Amino acid sequence: KNQVEQSPQSLIILEGKNCTLQCNYTVSPFSNLRWYKQDTGRGPVSLTIMTFSENTKSNGRYTATLDADTKQSSLHITASQLSDSASYICVVSDRGSTLGRLYFGRGTQLTVWP
Amino acid sequence: EADIYQTPRYLVIGTGKKITLECSQTMGHDKMYWYQQDPGMELHLIHYSYGVNSTEKGDLSSESTVSRIRTEHFPLTLESARPSHTSQYLCASSERGGPHNQPQHFGDGTRLSIL
């Protein structure tokens, strides 16, 4: 069964600290992995997309890594800010159809305290 | 930022009413999607469209229906709302081509509560 599991479910850190969010998946055949940020009451916003051949991609203070062999990804946030408080969702796409079906994780709820 | 808009943002309505949730995008994207999201849970695809006059059901069974008469417009309709329809509904769009590597752009959602 194709699945995407994220950990931790929730995380609280102090402003200025770094953190790493994890994503494990069993989706096959793999096409790409995306990280989205979803602020409370808003729609998800794309942070990064990585294909099989990419093992790291950065977007400002966000750096995503991908290990396609172990089917694991991480999202590292550097020097956290209050505005980083949000749910971070890992999404994996398969190559099994033209649609490129997306499998969503339940997200990690990050809270940054001052 | 992506230009995709959903209205209303919030809707509280009684059982049995007919509801239409609006979604419009100004990016000229061919592909559009409707997702349902409950608190703390993953997004579930309920409808999608490849283009005008194309609509398909998603993974999650839904009593809602959709239409795609114009590229920019993808409304979702519930003929008779029930409390079980209470949820957040997110609309998204993406470009044609390179189907596996195009990001989806999401609207801010409609939070629907059926009394």
Interface residues (C-beta under 8 A of the other chain):
Chain A: V4 S31 N32 R34 G41 R42 G43 P44 V45 S46 I49 T51 I89 S93 R95 T98 L99 G100 R101 L102 F104 G105 R106 G107
Chain B: I4 G40 M41 E42 L43 H44 L45 Y48 D59 L90 A92 P99 H100 N101 P103 Q104 H105 F106 G107 D108 G109 R111
